[in-house]
Amino acid sequence: MINYIKHFNEIDINDVPLVGGKNASLGEMFQKLTLKGVQVPDGFATTSEGYWYFLEKAKIKDKLFKTLAELDTKDFSNLRDIGTKARELFLNATFPSAIKNSVEAGYDALAKKYKGELSLAVRSSATAEDLPNASFAGQQETYLNVKGKNGLIEACQKCYASLFTDRAIKYREDNGFDHTQVALSIGVQLMVRSDLAASGVNFTLDPDTGFDQVVLVSSIWGLGENIVQGSINPDEYFVFKPSLKNGIRQPIISRQLGSKEKTMVYDTSGSGIVNLDTSPEKQEQFVLSDAEVIKLAQWSLIIEDHYKRPMDIEWAKDGQTNELFIVQARPETVQSAIKNKLKINTYTLLEKGSELTRGMGLGNKISAGKARILHSPKQSDKLQKGEILVTERTDPDWDPILKKAAGIITDQGGRTSHAAIVAREVGAAAIVGSLNATKVIRDGQEITISCAEGDTGIVYDGRLKWEEKEVDISSLGTPKTQPMLILADPDQAFKFSFYPTAGVGLMRLEFVINTSIQIHPMALKHFDRLKDASVKEKIEKMTHHYPDKADYFVHKLAEGIATIAAAFYPKDVIVRTSDFKSNEYANLIGGTEFEPEESNPMIGFRGASRYYHPKYQEAFELECRAMKMVREDMGLDNVKIMIPFCRTLKEAQKVIEVMSKNGLKRGENGLELYMMTEIPNNVILAAEFAEFFDGFSIGSNDLTQLTLGVDRDSELLSDIFDINDPGVKKMIAMVIASAKKTHTKIGLCGQAPSDYPEFAQFLVEKGINSISFNPDALIMGIENINKAEDSTVEFGMAESSN
C-alpha cells in the first residue's frame, strides 16, 4: 500500500516538492533544532503524490484544469466564479480511501505518542510555497481545534479545495506559477493550547526597514489567527541581537503595549473556534514576561542561523503546561529581496494639513489620493487604481485588489498583520491600527498619508505637497571629517541607520520625554506629594504598570536611548542630558508644581545648573539610572553622555560628582563624557574644561546667541543672528584650536555646514573632527565636507609648490 503521509521526523527542507515549504520547514526544525532547545509540536504531512492521486481518483483533474483555463487573466472579471467552481469540484468529490487510510494511520501514531484526545491544527502548504521570492502567506486555509478522525478528514478535504481560493489563484497568476504544476500538502500538527495562553509572530529583522540587528517579538492573548489576520494590535518587543548573543542580562530595548481587543479560543460546544472580547484587565497587561521574550528571541536566532537568512516565525504558548512552541517558520520575503541598500529614497512633507487620524506607519513613504472605504473584498469593484483603501482590517481575501491601492489604512492590526505584510510586498504606504479611520475619513475624501515621520503614520485632510529624492550613497565617498546625525525620535533610528554616518553626534532627550514619558520626573519621584487630584489620576493611569512611579521615567527613557544606540551600534551615540527650559519643563504633566517662573528661561535654570540643584537633582539621578541601564544592563556601551549649558568649571565638577555617585564614573567601563560648547566661557576656558571632559560639541545656535547677545527666538533681531558673523567664527576657531592642543575630540551640531558650503569649508580648514546634521541635511552636508576637503588639499598642494 502506498503511504501518502510523511511524519515530521522523516521530512527536511529538501522535501519542499513533496510537502511544501511550510511542512518541509516544520520537519526540518523538528529533526534538527529540537536538539538545540527549540520546541516544535510533532505531526505529519500529506504528500504532493496524495494531491495528484486525489485528482485522478476523484476524476476531477481534467474538469479542474479546463475550468482554470477559462480564467480572464487580464481583468480577472470572472475570478470569483472560477474559484467557486474549482473548489466545488473538491468539496463534492468522494475522499479517496487510500489517502484516508494514510491520514488515519498518522492520527493513530500521534494519539499513541500524546495519549488522550487530540486537538489538531490542520494547515495547507502549497508545494511552491515559501520560496525566497514568494511568501504565499495565508493563500490557503488553516483549520484549528480539529477533533476526531472524521473531523480531520473533513478538514483535509477543505484544505485541498483551498488551493483554489480566489486569492490563491490570483497570487499564482501574479507570481508566474502554473496552476497545473502546483500541488498541495496538508500539515497535521498537535494543537498547542494557546487558546488558554498566548501566541504571536517573530521577525529576525525589523520588517519595515530591514534593520537586521534586532528580533521583533509580537504577542496576543489566545490563538494566533488574530495576529496573522491583523484583527488586533499586539504587544511588541524589540530584542537587540548582539546583546542577546553576548548573554547581556537585559537585551530587550523596547516594549509597546498593544490593545489586544479580541481573544480567539476553542468553541466549548465542540470543534472550531470563537473570537471573544478581551477583558480590560488583560488588555492592559503585557502578554509575555521578559524571560519568555528573551527565550523566543534566542530561538529565533537559532532558526535564523540554521536557515542562513531572515525568518518570519510563528509561536504559541500552551496554557496547560506554560511551555512555548514554534509552530511555523518561513523566509522573510520583503526586506531580503531588496538588493540595493545603497540607494536611499527620502520623502519630506512640505506642508501640514488637518490631521484626521494616526496609527502605525509602514513603508517610509508618502501617498495621496481619494479615500475609498470598503468593508469587504466583495466591494472590490469600487476601488479604482490610485485610490487609498480604508477598511477595518484585511485578510488574504483582499489580496487580488490591494495592488490597485495607492495606500492602505486599517482600523486594526499591527506591523506583523496581513495588511502590513502585503503593503511591504507591493511597496505601498500603509497605516495600520488607527482604531477609527473608517469612522473619521469620508468615502471619496481627498487625503494624504505620511509614513515618513517615524513609526507613527498620520492621515491628513486634502492632497498635500511633498518632496521625494533618491540618493545613491555609494557615490558620496567617506570624508575624513566625520559626518554624524542629530536625532531625537527613536522611531526613526532603524531607517537612518543605513545612512553613511559615523554615528549620532547629538541625541536630544527632550523628544522622548515629551512624547513617550510626558510626565515631569519630579512628579513621579514625589507622586504622593502632588496637590492636584486630576494630575495624580492622569499619572496613575499612565504608570499603572510601575509600582514605583520613578521606574516609569527610567525605563521609558532607557528604551528611547537604547533604540537609537542599537540602531548605530557599535558607532558612537552621544546622548545629551535633558535641556528643557523651566517653562518647557512646566508643560510636562505635574510640572507646574516643581518649576520656578522665570522672566528669561533661555539663560535661566537650565542644563548643568539643574543637575546638582535640590530642585532637580533627584530627577537628574533618574536620567543617570536610565543611562546606566542602557550601557550596562542592555550592553550598549557605545553611548556617551554630553552635558549641556555647563557655565563654569565648578558646575562641571559638581555634575560629574553627582553622576559618579549614580554609577556613571568617567573612564569606568569605557564611559566618555562630553560637554556642549555653547557659552563664551566654554571657549575661553576650553583647556580647563578639557580636564573634566573627553569631548566637546559646539552648539552653534546658543553660542551665536550668547556671543552676539541676541535672543535666537526673536523675529525682530533675526537679521543680526548670524553664525557667519566674524565674532562667532572666531569663537569657534578658538575652541577648535584649544581642543586640538589638549587632544580633546571636538564636533559641531547644526544646520549651517549644510546650508552654507563656505561654513563647512571654514570648519574643515580649522580641523574639526566631526559635524552633526539633521537627517534631511546629511547628504548635502557630506557633499559640502567633501568639496571643502578637496579644496583644502588642493590649496595645501599649491602652497607647498610655491
C-alpha positions, -999 to 999 in steps of 0.1 A, spaced: 0 0 0 13 35 -9 17 57 21 5 92 13 19 108 45 53 116 60 59 121 97 79 152 107 109 131 117 110 119 81 109 154 65 135 180 60 140 212 40 148 193 8 113 179 7 96 212 -5 84 195 -38 69 167 -17 53 185 12 55 223 5 76 249 22 56 252 54 57 214 62 93 210 50 103 237 74 84 221 103 101 188 96 135 204 93 131 222 127 116 191 144 145 170 132 174 194 137 165 222 161 148 204 189 182 192 200 192 229 203 162 235 227 137 248 201 103 231 209 82 221 179 50 201 182 50 168 164 29 159 134 28 147 98 21 159 63 3 145 33 25 144 2 21 160 -32 16 125 -45 -16 123 -24 -29 155 -40 -23 142 -76 -38 109 -66 -69 128 -53 -73 145 -86 -71 112 -106 -91 90 -82 -119 116 -79 -119 121 -117 -118 159 -114 -83 167 -129 -95 175 -165 -125 194 -153 -103 214 -129 -77 224 -155 -104 232 -181 -122 255 -156 -89 273 -147 -81 278 -184 -113 299 -187 -99 325 -162 -98 361 -175 -62 368 -168 -64 404 -179 -91 419 -157 -99 388 -136 -136 397 -142 -146 360 -136 -122 352 -108 -149 346 -82 -169 323 -104 -138 303 -115 -127 299 -78 -161 288 -67 -163 261 -95 -128 248 -87 -134 245 -50 -168 227 -55 -150 200 -76 -130 191 -45 -158 195 -19 -183 174 -39 -158 146 -46 -155 114 -26 -124 114 -4 -101 86 -17 -98 57 8 -61 53 2 -53 88 14 -79 85 41 -62 53 55 -28 71 55 -41 101 73 -59 80 99 -27 60 105 -9 93 111 -36 103 135 -33 70 154 5 75 157 0 110 172 -27 97 196 -3 70 208 25 95 214 5 122 232 -20 98 249 -56 110 250 -80 130 229 -61 150 202 -68 186 192 -51 193 159 -41 222 137 -45 214 101 -27 237 76 -24 239 39 11 241 23 15 246 -15 45 228 -29 57 261 -43 51 278 -10 76 299 10 102 301 -17 125 331 -13 107 352 -40 71 345 -29 57 342 6 24 325 -3 15 335 33 -22 330 40 -31 320 5 -46 286 16 -68 278 46 -59 267 82 -83 248 105 -78 248 142 -91 227 171 -99 198 147 -110 167 167 -115 131 158 -107 112 126 -139 123 108 -132 159 116 -96 155 104 -107 140 70 -132 168 65 -106 195 73 -82 178 48 -108 179 20 -113 216 27 -76 222 26 -73 206 -9 -101 229 -20 -84 259 -6 -56 256 -31 -81 274 -53 -93 303 -31 -98 334 -52 -67 350 -36 -45 319 -42 -55 318 -79 -47 355 -83 -15 352 -63 -2 324 -85 -11 344 -116 7 375 -103 39 355 -94 40 334 -126 32 300 -110 15 274 -133 -17 262 -116 -13 228 -132 22 224 -116 14 234 -80 2 207 -56 -10 209 -20 3 192 11 -16 192 43 2 196 76 -14 180 106 2 191 139 -6 187 176 -26 218 186 -8 239 212 -34 251 238 -26 288 231 -63 295 234 -56 293 272 -25 314 269 -9 333 241 6 333 206 25 356 182 49 362 154 86 370 154 107 386 127 145 383 128 148 418 115 127 450 116 102 442 88 97 479 80 133 490 74 153 458 70 175 467 100 188 432 109 203 436 144 170 431 162 144 404 167 108 417 167 86 397 190 48 404 189 22 387 211 -15 385 217 -38 365 240 -53 333 226 -49 316 192 -26 332 166 -50 337 138 -59 372 151 -24 384 148 -18 368 114 -51 382 101 -44 416 116 -76 417 136 -60 432 166 -30 453 178 -4 432 195 22 438 222 56 444 205 92 440 218 125 446 201 154 425 212 190 436 203 208 406 188 244 415 198 233 418 235 214 386 232 243 367 217 267 381 244 244 370 272 237 405 284 211 405 312 185 427 295 187 426 257 151 439 253 155 475 241 118 485 237 83 474 246 50 486 232 17 476 248 -9 466 223 -47 469 227 -53 432 221 -91 437 217 -100 401 209 -90 367 222 -96 337 199 -104 305 218 -118 270 212 -155 267 208 -166 249 240 -195 234 222 -172 212 201 -145 217 174 -138 250 159 -130 285 173 -147 317 185 -134 352 189 -142 368 223 -137 404 236 -106 406 258 -112 418 293 -100 454 301 -76 440 327 -59 417 302 -57 444 275 -37 464 300 -13 435 308 18 426 288 13 391 274 48 378 279 74 380 307 108 393 298 122 358 302 97 345 277 105 373 252 142 365 255 137 328 251 116 334 219 143 358 206 170 332 213 150 305 194 146 330 166 183 334 163 189 297 163 163 293 135 178 322 115 213 308 119 201 274 108 185 288 76 211 314 70 185 341 62 160 364 79 129 345 91 92 350 98 83 328 127 50 319 144 50 307 180 24 296 206 23 292 244 4 263 259 -18 274 287 -19 240 303 19 235 306 31 271 302 56 259 275 65 278 244 65 262 210 75 272 174 46 263 151 58 277 118 89 294 102 92 308 67 118 330 50 111 367 53 105 378 17 102 416 15 133 432 30 156 402 20 145 408 -16 158 444 -16 192 441 -33 204 477 -32 207 491 2 230 519 -11 201 539 -26 180 559 -2 146 572 -11 137 601 11 102 617 14 96 651 30 62 666 36 63 702 26 31 713 42 8 701 70 -29 698 68 -56 690 94 -48 656 110 -76 631 106 -61 600 124 -29 582 131 -16 547 135 15 526 129 32 538 97 48 514 72 68 519 41 86 552 50 66 568 21 40 595 15 10 590 -7 -22 608 -16 -55 601 -33 -92 596 -28 -102 575 2 -123 545 -6 -140 530 24 -147 493 19 -159 468 45 -155 436 24 -134 424 -5 -167 418 -23 -168 456 -27 -135 455 -46 -150 469 -78 -155 502 -60 -117 507 -56 -101 525 -85 -64 524 -93 -46 551 -73 -72 554 -46 -64 547 -9 -81 517 7 -96 524 41 -111 494 59 -114 477 93 -87 451 85 -76 429 56 -71 392 53 -58 372 23 -92 375 5 -82 412 -1 -50 403 -19 -64 405 -55 -73 442 -51 -45 456 -29 -21 462 -58 -45 488 -71 -43 509 -39 -21 539 -36 -21 533 1 -38 512 28 -53 523 61 -68 499 86 -85 503 120 -70 472 133 -37 453 131 0 456 140 32 455 120 30 417 116 -6 418 104 -17 407 69 -22 443 58 13 452 69 29 422 52 11 429 19 18 466 20 55 459 22 53 433 -6 35 457 -30 56 487 -18 25 507 -7 24 533 21 2 519 48 -11 529 83 -24 500 104 -41 501 138 -56 536 135 -86 524 156 -110 549 139 -101 555 103 -133 541 89 -152 565 111 -133 598 107 -125 595 70 -153 601 44 -156 579 14 -143 599 -16 -124 624 6 -90 635 -7 -64 626 18 -26 623 23 -10 596 43 25 602 56 46 573 68 79 594 66 77 608 101 88 578 121 68 548 133 37 569 136 18 573 103 -5 603 100 -35 608 78 -41 644 67 -71 660 51 -65 670 15 -37 664 -10 -5 679 4 27 686 -13 58 665 -6 93 660 -20 108 627 -30 145 622 -36 166 592 -45 202 593 -33 230 569 -42 251 569 -11 278 548 -26 288 578 -47 293 601 -17 327 589 -6 339 589 30 352 623 42 380 625 69 358 649 89 332 625 104 296 632 93 272 623 122 235 627 128 213 648 151 184 626 162 156 628 187 129 603 176 137 567 183 111 556 158 133 569 130 165 553 142 164 520 122 157 538 90 185 562 95 210 535 105 216 529 68 228 564 62 266 569 57 275 583 91 300 578 119 271 576 144 250 601 163 267 633 173 237 645 193 207 626 206 182 650 222 163 635 251 136 662 251 116 644 223 115 611 243 105 629 275 78 650 257 62 622 236 69 589 253 71 599 290 51 632 291 53 634 329 77 657 349 103 634 366 98 651 400 61 645 398 69 608 395 96 609 422 72 627 446 38 613 434 23 612 469 31 649 474 11 661 444 -17 685 452 -37 684 420 -60 653 422 -67 654 384 -29 653 377 -25 624 401 -53 605 384 -38 610 350 -3 599 362 -18 569 379 -35 558 347 -3 562 326 20 545 351 -1 516 364 24 490 352 50 505 376 46 502 414 74 527 417 64 556 396 100 568 391 107 535 373 83 546 346 106 575 337 138 554 339 125 526 317 108 547 291 139 570 288 162 540 287 142 523 259 143 555 238 180 559 242 186 522 236 167 521 204 189 548 189 221 533 204 212 498 190 205 513 155 240 526 152 260 501 174 290 500 177 293 536 164 292 564 189 259 577 201 264 609 221 233 615 243 228 650 257 211 650 291 178 669 292 180 706 283 144 719 287 140 755 300 119 759 331 88 769 311 91 738 290 95 715 320 64 732 335 44 720 304 50 684 314 23 667 334 27 677 370 54 701 361 39 734 374 43 722 410 81 719 406 92 746 382 100 782 390 86 811 370 114 829 352 114 861 331 142 848 309 143 809 309 167 808 279 195 819 302 179 807 334 175 774 353 186 750 326 213 725 317 240 716 342 228 741 368 197 719 374 216 686 378 231 693 413 204 717 425 180 704 452 150 714 430 161 689 402 189 667 414 166 637 421 152 639 386 187 641 371 195 609 391 167 592 372 184 602 339 216 587 353 198 555 361 184 553 326 219 559 311 234 532 333 207 507 324 214 513 287 251 510 290 254 481 315 221 461 316 214 464 279 250 462 268 250 494 246 284 508 257 286 529 226 265 555 245 285 586 255 270 613 277 270 650 270 263 678 295 246 709 281 248 745 292 277 740 317 285 776 327 316 772 350 343 748 359 328 744 394 295 733 377 314 707 357 329 693 388 296 692 407 277 674 379 305 649 375 303 641 412 266 635 410 270 612 380 298 593 397 276 587 428 250 573 405 272 548 388 284 568 359 321 574 366 341 588 337 365 562 323 348 533 340 335 507 315 348 530 288 324 558 297 333 591 279 318 624 290 312 653 265 303 689 271 282 712 248 303 742 239 277 770 237 287 796 262 316 820 257 331 808 290 333 773 275 356 787 247 377 810 270 383 781 294 383 753 269 417 739 281 405 738 317 371 722 308 391 695 289 403 682 323 367 672 330 355 661 296 366 637 268 350 657 240 333 690 231 303 696 208 298 731 196 261 741 199 261 767 172 227 783 180 234 790 216 270 801 210 258 825 183 231 838 207 254 844 236 283 858 216 261 884 198 237 889 228 207 881 205 177 861 216 177 834 189 139 833 190 134 870 184 119 878 150 128 915 154 165 906 157 167 878 132 189 898 108 215 901 135 215 864 144 242 851 121 265 822 126 288 836 99 295 867 120 333 872 124 330 872 162 311 838 162 335 823 138 364 835 159 349 818 189 345 785 170 381 788 157 394 794 192 377 764 208 388 740 179 424 752 183 423 747 221 407 712 217 435 702 193 461 713 218 445 692 246 438 663 222 401 666 230 376 654 204 355 683 190 325 684 167 297 708 158 260 703 157 239 725 134 224 733 100 250 759 89 275 734 73 248 720 50 232 754 42 265 773 37 293 755 18 317 783 29 309 775 66 317 738 60 350 750 44 358 771 74 353 741 98 373 717 77 402 742 75 402 746 112 405 709 117 371 700 133 367 662 140 330 658 132 299 677 121 264 665 130 235 672 107 197 667 108 188 637 86 173 658 58 205 678 56 230 650 59 236 643 22 241 680 13 264 683 44 286 654 33 288 669 -2 299 702 13 325 685 35 339 666 5 343 698 -15 359 715 14 384 687 20 392 685 -17 398 723 -19 419 722 13 441 695 -2 445 714 -34 453 746 -15 479 728 5 495 714 -26 496 748 -42 511 763 -11 538 737 -10 548 742 -46 553 779 -42 
